Amino acid sequence: MPSTFTHSPAEIERKEPGIGGKPPVTRRPTGGGGGGGDDDWKNDGRGPRARLRRARQAIFMLLAADLVMFVVLVIAFYARQSGMHFNPATRERIGDWHPISLPPILFLNTAALLLSSLTIELARRHIFRELDVLEEWLGMGKPALKRALPWLGATLALGLLFFAGQLVAWKQLTAQGFVFGRWATPSSYFFYMITGFHALHVMVGVVALIWCLTALRFYKSVERRQIVIDCTAWFWDTMGLAWLVLFAVLAWGQ
């Protein structure tokens, strides 16, 4: 007797009754593992959002280690400032800390760095602008990148201006007798240590900006461009905040 095959009815997915519940839908059988583009955004382990989150976690860990070093410098600054030594001639304990009058150009440098934080934030906002990003995904040019590039260039120019201003400030202090080296006073030694350590980080940020401006033109994926600019902006803004604290310590903490 010939076998009879009966088509099984499509499986019905039913939702629990309640406010806002969807009606039963027919779930048709599939023959593969899925993997549509929309699934990448919903998947917690992969997709643009997950990659951006992992990149931010990495840059946050790096910044946390850097901020610890800045905190150590500030603590050492205050500890050395309150230090004293014994004078055999007068049999008294005296301090050898001589406060430094900061060069006025440091105020201009601070303004330039704050302005650069604003420009890089504008670049970050433009690269995440939904309408421009949608046009890039649809292959309608690179409007988000074109809007972000000028602000990145402005940030680079302001960063170089800040570093040049720091060099001028160091030369002015050296001309006044506040040198860095064997004959440096404790106050000048810590001034150069603090400002030099921060300037080194600013130069790292400048290199990152140059790399951004160069590499972004070759990245075809908008998600990669977003990650690069976002991480660079977090690093740059953190260095701006760190400088505000360090500048306050040097200007009013002596």
Secondary structure, DSSP 4 states (H G I P E B T S, - for coil): ------PPPPEEE-PPPSTTPPPPEEE---SS----HHHHHH-SSSSHHHHHHHHHHHHHHHHHHHHHHHHHHHHHHHHHHT-EEEETTTTEEEE--------THHHHHHHHHHHHHHHHHHHHHHHT-HHHHHHHHTTS--HHHHHHHHHHHHHHHHHHHHHHHHHHHHHHHHHTT---STT--HHHHHHHHHHHHHHHHHHHHHHHHHHHHHHTTT---HHHHHHHHHHHHHHHHHHHHHHHHHHHHHHH--
